[in-house]
Amino acid sequence: MHDNLPAYAKGVLGEAAVCDRLTDGGMELLERRFRSPFGEIDLIMLDGDVLAFVEVKLRTRGGTEAG
């Protein structure tokens, strides 16, 4: 992806890519990087009447790209 970027920046780019793919597929973004005392949820999406909590994991080496 972008080998010279810090891990945080790579994570933000990965979350944006996933969000774009999901919204292109018809899901609605409700919240990005939701924080609570219990932790963080990367994306909260709505798919029709289904609420989806999305955790994004970015592979920098050895992974496969979705096509």
N, C-alpha and C positions, 0 to 999 in steps of 0.2 A: 504494500500500500504506500505509505509515506515513511520510509525507514528513519528519516532524520527528525521526525516529530516526537515530542515527549508522549509518554503513555496516555496521559489525560487527553491530549489533543487527538490522538488516534481513537480513543474511546468516543469522543464527541463526534468525530467524523463517521465512525461505525454506526452510532446511534442515528445519525442523520440519514445515512444510507438505508438503514432498516426502516426508519419512519417513512422515507420517500417510497420505498417498495410497498409497504403496507397501505399507505394512503392511495397510491396508484391502483392498488387492488380493491379499493372501495372502503377501507376502514377510515374512521374519523379519529384524529388525534385529540385527546382530551387534556393530557398533561405530559410534560416532558421533565425528566429528572425530579420526580416527586420525592421530597424528603420528609421523614418523620423521625421521632426518637428511636424507632425500631430499625431504620435503614432507609435505603433509597430504591425506588422503582424507576427503571429507565424510561419506559413509555407506558402510558395508560391509554388504551385505544378502545373504540367502540365499533363493533362489527354487527350491524343491525341492532338486535336487542341483547347482544352478548358483550359484556365488559371483559376486556383482555388486559392482563398485566404482563408486560413484555420485559424480559431481562436479556440484554444484548451482550454476547460474548464475542470478542474479536480475535480471530486467529491471524497471527502475523506470519507464521511459517508452517508449512506442512498441511495447511487446510485446503479445502476445495471451495471454489466460488460457485454460488448458485447461478444458474443460467436460465 
